[in-house]
Amino acid sequence: MKIICTKSNLAKGVGIVSKAVPSKTTMPILECILIDATNDIIKLTANDMELGIETIIEGEIVQPGMIALDAKIFSEIVRKLPDSEIVITTDENEQTLITCEKAKFQIAGKSGSDFAYLPYIEKNESILVSQYTLKEVIRQTIFSIADTESNKLMTGELFEVEDNILKVVSLDGHRISIRKIELKDNYDHKKVVVPGKTLTEISKILSGDAESEVQIYFAENHIVFEFDQTVVVSRLIEGEYFRIEQMLSSDYETKVHINKKELLNCIDRATLLVKEGDKRPIIIQIGDETMELKIQSQLGSMDEEIFITKEGKDLLIGFNPKFLIDALRVIDDEDVALYFMNAKAPCFIKDEKESYVYLILPVNFNAI
């Protein structure tokens, strides 16, 4: 095999597929990136058996062939080469020569035929969304997946399609994040749970361009994302997702309209007094025209008042400040509406159309 391509094209391709290289594996071939130049295109592939990514890069194929190269070494070499033309040549013993200007690296490769190719997926049912929309939806929900494996379903996000609506849901036992996106067309009902790792890696690759689209294919055990000469194939998380409808309520005793930036900045300031790992609640006193926020820790105390518009009853309630910050940071609206039932019921932050809904459970601050 002999191929020629620019450093920028190769580095971009390697950066994309590297996200599917496992950090630990008992199969050395999975630690590799496959360079496949057998069919008139240069295709890079990585696969950890749960997540697989392949992308096509521009370049010249002088002699067709394929080789699997250690991802860590290969990506470091490419990153540190001059910004110039790179030539990759392999011999019959899988020895690989990487040349760029006066730099020459000789590394051992592995046979491409041993590589674990991406599974073949029948691409029947799919939806179209813009790269910008998908990137935003992931950003606005991914923070509330669980990071422990105790409940596998909580480590993923629900993707549910109903007519022309895509609903994305994440939860970790203390909060729920929901985003609803209007699609251009109507689709059959689909419901899958996508691993959080897959969505995190996809959001890093997406350009975020509103004009570029992502085709999302749903299969029995896999989901496929296609965009910009790149294909991402991921296994789905098996199991029935939580029935969140019964956790959502439109009833409220107290409704508060507040400037989002003011509230976010105030809670952010309050957390200055909380050491990492110290679960101190922020206590919120809702009155007629003001919301008073208080926090107390070993380092000191703080309280601050913010002007609000209130409907309903006064309320005293406590929250984990991080959960409020996480939700407020991803809301783009200037003002937000907060809905409360009582001091022991969840708080809902949502817009009128319910295109976003954030449910946050309160904490019993008297016991702390």
C-alpha positions in Angstrom: 0.0 0.0 0.0 1.1 3.5 -0.7 -1.0 6.6 -0.1 -0.3 10.4 -0.1 -2.4 13.0 1.8 -2.0 16.3 3.5 -1.3 16.4 7.2 -4.5 18.4 7.9 -6.7 15.8 6.2 -5.0 12.9 7.9 -4.9 14.5 11.3 -8.7 15.4 11.1 -9.5 11.8 10.1 -7.4 10.2 12.8 -8.9 12.6 15.4 -12.4 11.5 14.4 -11.9 7.8 14.5 -9.7 7.8 17.6 -12.8 8.4 19.6 -13.7 4.7 19.1 -10.4 3.3 20.1 -10.8 1.6 23.5 -8.6 2.7 26.4 -8.4 -0.9 27.7 -8.9 -4.1 25.7 -7.7 -7.7 25.7 -7.7 -7.6 21.8 -4.6 -5.7 20.6 -6.1 -5.3 17.1 -8.8 -3.0 18.6 -6.1 -0.6 19.7 -5.4 0.1 16.0 -6.8 2.4 13.3 -7.4 0.6 10.1 -6.3 2.4 6.9 -8.2 0.9 4.0 -7.2 2.1 0.5 -8.5 -0.9 -1.5 -11.6 0.7 -3.2 -10.5 4.0 -4.7 -11.1 5.8 -1.4 -9.0 6.2 1.7 -11.1 5.1 4.7 -10.0 5.2 8.4 -11.8 3.0 10.9 -11.7 2.3 14.6 -14.0 0.0 16.6 -14.2 -1.0 20.2 -17.1 -3.4 19.6 -19.6 -1.1 21.2 -18.8 2.1 19.2 -17.4 2.1 15.7 -16.4 5.1 13.6 -15.2 5.3 10.0 -14.4 8.4 7.9 -13.2 9.0 4.4 -10.3 11.4 3.8 -9.0 13.0 0.7 -5.7 11.8 -0.7 -4.0 9.9 -3.6 -3.8 6.1 -3.7 -0.5 5.2 -5.5 -0.8 1.5 -4.6 -4.0 0.0 -3.1 -3.9 -2.0 0.2 -4.8 -1.8 3.9 -3.0 -1.8 7.2 -3.9 -1.6 10.9 -1.6 0.8 12.9 -1.4 1.3 16.7 -3.8 4.2 17.2 -1.8 5.9 20.0 1.6 5.8 18.2 0.1 6.7 14.8 -2.0 9.6 16.1 1.0 11.1 18.0 3.3 10.8 14.9 0.7 12.5 12.7 0.2 15.2 15.2 3.9 16.1 15.5 4.7 15.9 11.8 5.3 19.1 9.8 2.2 20.7 8.2 3.0 19.2 4.8 2.4 16.1 2.6 2.5 12.7 4.2 3.3 9.5 2.4 2.4 6.1 4.0 3.9 3.0 2.5 3.6 -0.6 3.7 5.5 -3.8 2.6 4.4 -7.4 2.6 5.5 -7.8 6.3 3.2 -5.0 7.5 6.2 -2.7 8.1 4.9 0.8 7.6 7.0 3.8 6.5 5.5 7.3 7.3 7.4 10.1 5.5 6.8 13.8 5.8 9.5 16.3 4.4 12.7 15.0 6.1 11.0 13.0 8.9 10.7 9.3 8.5 9.0 6.9 10.9 9.1 3.1 10.6 6.5 1.3 12.7 5.1 -2.3 12.7 1.6 -2.7 11.5 -1.0 -5.5 11.7 -2.8 -7.2 8.9 -6.0 -5.3 7.9 -7.8 -8.6 7.4 -7.7 -9.2 11.2 -9.5 -6.0 12.0 -13.0 -6.0 13.4 -15.0 -4.2 10.8 -18.1 -2.2 11.6 -21.2 -4.4 11.7 -23.4 -4.3 8.6 -26.6 -2.5 9.4 -29.7 -2.5 7.1 -30.4 1.2 6.7 -34.2 1.3 6.5 -35.7 3.7 9.0 -34.0 7.0 9.5 -34.6 10.6 10.5 -32.8 13.8 9.4 -31.7 16.6 11.8 -29.2 19.4 11.4 -25.7 19.0 12.9 -26.4 22.1 15.0 -29.6 20.7 16.4 -28.1 17.3 17.4 -25.1 18.9 19.0 -27.3 21.3 21.0 -29.7 18.5 22.1 -26.8 16.4 23.4 -25.3 19.5 25.2 -28.6 20.3 26.8 -29.3 16.7 28.2 -26.0 14.8 28.5 -25.1 16.3 31.9 -27.9 14.4 33.7 -27.0 10.8 32.7 -25.7 8.6 35.5 -22.0 8.0 35.5 -22.2 4.6 37.4 -23.0 1.3 35.8 -25.4 0.3 38.6 -28.3 0.9 36.2 -27.2 0.7 32.6 -30.2 2.4 31.3 -29.3 5.6 33.2 -26.0 5.8 31.4 -27.8 6.3 28.1 -30.3 8.7 26.7 -33.8 7.9 25.3 -34.3 8.9 21.7 -38.0 8.7 20.9 -39.5 9.7 17.6 -43.3 10.3 17.3 -44.7 11.8 14.1 -42.6 15.0 13.6 -41.1 15.2 17.2 -37.8 13.8 18.4 -37.7 13.6 22.2 -34.4 13.1 24.0 -34.5 12.2 27.7 -31.7 11.6 30.3 -32.0 11.0 34.1 -29.8 10.0 37.0 -32.2 9.4 39.8 -32.1 13.0 41.1 -33.1 14.9 38.0 -34.5 14.5 34.5 -33.7 16.5 31.3 -36.0 16.5 28.3 -35.6 18.2 25.0 -38.2 18.1 22.2 -37.2 18.9 18.6 -39.6 19.5 15.7 -38.5 17.5 12.6 -39.3 18.5 9.0 -41.2 15.3 8.3 -43.4 12.8 10.0 -41.9 9.4 11.0 -43.1 6.1 12.4 -42.8 5.6 16.2 -39.2 4.7 17.3 -37.8 4.3 20.8 -34.2 3.4 21.6 -31.6 4.1 24.4 -28.3 5.4 23.1 -25.1 5.1 25.2 -24.0 8.4 26.7 -20.4 7.7 25.6 -21.6 7.5 22.0 -23.4 10.8 22.2 -20.5 12.5 24.0 -18.1 11.4 21.2 -20.5 12.4 18.4 -20.9 15.9 19.8 -17.1 16.3 19.7 -17.1 15.4 16.0 -20.2 17.3 14.8 -19.4 20.7 13.2 -22.4 22.3 14.6 -23.3 23.7 11.2 -27.0 24.5 10.9 -26.9 23.8 7.1 -25.3 20.4 7.4 -27.5 17.4 8.2 -27.1 14.1 10.1 -28.9 11.0 8.9 -29.8 8.9 11.9 -30.7 5.2 11.2 -32.5 3.0 13.7 -31.9 -0.8 13.7 -32.8 -3.5 16.1 -29.6 -3.4 18.2 -27.7 -0.4 16.7 -28.0 3.2 15.8 -26.1 4.8 12.9 -25.2 8.4 12.5 -24.0 9.6 9.0 -22.6 13.0 8.3 -19.6 14.7 6.6 -18.1 11.5 5.1 -18.3 9.9 8.5 -20.3 7.0 9.8 -20.8 6.3 13.5 -22.3 2.9 14.5 -23.2 2.2 18.1 -24.8 -0.6 20.0 -28.0 0.4 21.8 -28.6 -0.2 25.5 -31.2 -3.0 25.9 -34.2 -2.7 28.2 -37.4 -0.7 28.7 -36.7 2.9 29.5 -38.2 4.5 32.6 -41.8 5.7 32.4 -41.1 9.3 33.0 -44.6 10.5 32.1 -45.9 9.6 35.6 -43.1 11.7 37.1 -44.1 14.8 35.2 -46.9 17.0 36.4 -48.5 20.2 35.2 -49.9 21.1 38.6 -48.1 23.7 40.7 -48.7 25.9 43.8 -46.0 28.4 43.0 -44.7 29.7 39.7 -41.7 32.0 39.5 -40.5 34.1 36.5 -36.9 35.1 36.9 -33.9 36.4 34.9 -31.9 33.3 34.0 -28.5 35.0 34.1 -29.1 36.6 37.5 -30.2 33.3 39.0 -27.3 31.4 37.5 -24.7 33.9 38.6 -26.1 34.0 42.1 -26.0 30.2 42.6 -22.5 30.2 41.0 -21.3 32.7 43.6 -22.9 30.7 46.4 -20.9 27.6 45.4 -17.7 29.4 46.1 -18.3 28.5 49.8 -18.7 24.8 49.1 -15.7 22.5 49.0 -15.8 19.7 46.4 -17.6 16.7 47.7 -19.4 18.8 50.4 -23.1 18.4 49.6 -24.3 21.7 50.9 -27.8 22.7 49.7 -28.8 26.1 48.5 -31.9 27.2 50.4 -34.4 29.2 48.4 -37.0 31.4 50.1 -39.7 32.5 47.6 -41.6 35.6 48.6 -43.9 38.1 46.8 -41.4 40.0 44.7 -38.1 38.5 45.7 -36.3 35.1 45.9 -33.7 34.9 48.7 -30.9 32.4 48.2 -28.8 31.2 51.1 -26.0 28.8 51.6 -23.9 27.9 54.7 -20.8 25.8 55.0 -17.6 25.5 57.1 -16.1 28.3 55.0 -18.8 30.8 55.7 -22.3 31.8 54.5 -23.9 33.9 51.8 -27.3 35.2 51.1 -28.6 37.2 48.2 -32.0 38.5 46.9 -33.2 38.5 43.3 -36.4 40.3 42.0 -39.0 37.9 40.6 -42.5 37.7 39.4 -44.5 35.2 41.5 -47.8 33.4 41.1 -49.2 31.4 44.1 -47.8 30.6 47.5 -44.6 31.5 49.3 -42.2 28.6 49.6 -39.0 27.5 51.4 -37.1 24.8 49.5 -33.6 23.4 49.2 -31.6 22.0 46.2 -28.2 20.7 45.3 -26.8 23.8 43.7 -24.9 21.9 41.0 -28.2 20.5 39.6 -29.7 24.0 39.2 -26.5 25.3 37.6 -26.3 22.4 35.1 -29.8 23.0 33.9 -29.7 26.8 33.8 -26.4 26.8 31.9 -27.9 25.0 28.9 -31.1 27.1 28.6 -30.7 29.8 26.0 -33.8 31.9 27.1 -33.3 35.2 28.8 -36.0 34.6 31.4 -37.0 31.2 32.9 -40.2 29.9 34.6 -39.8 27.7 37.7 -42.8 25.6 38.9 -43.1 24.2 42.5 -45.7 22.2 44.3 -44.2 22.0 47.8 -40.9 21.7 49.6 -40.8 17.9 49.0 -41.9 17.8 45.4 -39.7 18.3 42.3 -39.0 21.7 40.8 -39.8 22.0 37.0 -37.9 24.5 34.8 -39.6 24.6 31.4 -40.8 26.9 28.6 -44.4 27.3 27.5 -44.1 24.9 24.6 -42.2 22.4 26.8 -39.5 22.2 24.2 -37.3 21.8 27.3 -38.2 20.4 30.7 -35.8 20.0 33.6 -37.0 18.2 36.7 -34.9 18.6 39.8 -35.6 16.8 43.1 -35.3 19.0 46.3 -33.2 18.1 49.3 -34.2 17.9 52.9 -32.0 20.7 54.2 -33.2 20.3 57.8 -31.5 17.0 58.0 -28.1 18.3 56.8 
